[in-house]
Amino acid sequence: MADGNTLPECGMRAPSATENSAGEIRFLFAPMEGITYSAFRTIHHECFPGASEYYTPFIAPDSRGSFKKKYLKELTEGIPSVPQLLVNNAAAFNATAVKLCELGFREINLNAGCPSGTVYAKHKGAGMLRDHDSLYRILEGIFDQAERLGYHVSIKTRMGDHSTAEFGEILALYNQFPLSRLIVHARCRDDLYQGIPDIEGFRKAQEESRCPVVYNGDISSTADLDRLLKNVKVHAVMIGRGAVTDPALFRTLTGGSSLTGEELRAFLDRLTEAYLAGGLSPAFAVERMKTLWAYMRVLFPEDGKQIKMILKSRDIEEYRAAVSGLLPTAG
Ligand SMILES: Cc1cc2nc3c(=O)[nH]c(=O)nc-3n(C[C@H](O)[C@H](O)[C@H](O)COP(=O)(O)O)c2cc1C
């Protein structure tokens, strides 16, 4: 870290809000299973306001809409958030949606993008994009109930199974339903998280979509956002890994100051304490924090040794000592 207070910018630049149109863009925090837990979202929202909504990592209900208690615990929070469902049939979505509406949620998101092998094999997530007839029937069932009961359904999708060129057909299908919002991760399932997002394909989709479209994929700096905005006009961007790596990203993208070491420390300390207070064992709390550090390590290109100590810490005392060696405490 350069001066003990400001983190290196990793190629990031804080532009003025007029330098690009980022000031007019809504930023959404992407769902990230195993990372953006309820405590993470709540504390992030308090420490680094800037995301207008947080999409929850997926809930995977059974066909009767029953889901594990842990999911419920992950939902109760007072910040703008949208629950996401990972299903392969309308009945599971609808039964769960009713429960979520009772809890006060008004938008439910359908996951049509998860590329994981086990999910794909069950025709869930990106696996839904394999069979368009079946996808149509599922959406028919989902929107029939949503319209009757009056809640919104949005979809987070990839642009295809084997190729983003499939998206024309998929979008024509989505366009037959009253989606409240379509979040497009501009890759196909085969891409997993590699390769360059298909911006041109996204631009076309945005022109053809009947509902508001949100861009998602590989935005982790103002340079990335500028590049996107040069090619396409977007009204909303969803960010995952970039905002996990740099929790102040939404601020810097709108012309605000860069992340400081003190605020990162305060954020991480609060999160560790919240995990412990929530009943997690110290060992599990450390594992969760280390998962974050695997992303954040790129903020500290000069501090490899200290980062290694954090990632290798075996208990909470070692973890705290290693973090203290890297980051100053506030005040
Ligand atoms: C560890 C991890 C967990 C994820 N979990 C989910 C999830 O639960 N639901 C979902 O729709 N997408 C999930 N995603 C995908 C992200 O929401 C996002 O679409 C993807 O990372 C691309 O955006 P980014 O480049 O801004 O990270 C996950 C991605 C990662 C790396």
The ligand as an ORCA input file, in Angstrom:
! r2SCAN-3c Opt
* xyz 0 1
  C     -18.224    -17.218     -6.802
  C     -19.372    -16.790     -7.673
  C     -20.676    -17.032     -7.253
  C     -21.757    -16.650     -8.075
  N     -23.047    -16.888     -7.646
  C     -24.094    -16.519     -8.439
  C     -25.448    -16.720     -8.026
  O     -25.751    -17.218     -6.936
  N     -26.428    -16.340     -8.885
  C     -26.158    -15.751    -10.111
  O     -27.074    -15.393    -10.847
  N     -24.892    -15.528    -10.495
  C     -23.865    -15.885     -9.703
  N     -22.593    -15.622    -10.106
  C     -22.366    -14.845    -11.352
  C     -22.277    -13.345    -11.032
  O     -23.487    -12.878    -10.473
  C     -21.953    -12.524    -12.299
  O     -22.967    -12.738    -13.243
  C     -20.618    -12.900    -12.916
  O     -19.603    -12.993    -11.929
  C     -20.192    -11.858    -13.962
  O     -20.189    -10.563    -13.409
  P     -18.829     -9.871    -12.862
  O     -17.828     -9.945    -13.983
  O     -19.236     -8.472    -12.521
  O     -18.383    -10.684    -11.682
  C     -21.511    -16.006     -9.326
  C     -20.188    -15.777     -9.725
  C     -19.131    -16.154     -8.935
  C     -17.723    -15.878     -9.413
*
